[in-house]
């Protein structure tokens, strides 16, 4: 039973995938935080141009 527990790596793989997803989420949050206002300004500008032309 102990040998089987040491050999099984399914739990280890699940933890690795969880850490990978958490890292990706942190990177996405950091990028959105840094670029969020710039992206918002672009959409506001586009919206202003669309409203003024109609």
Residue pairs with C-beta under 8 A, 6 or more apart in sequence:
none
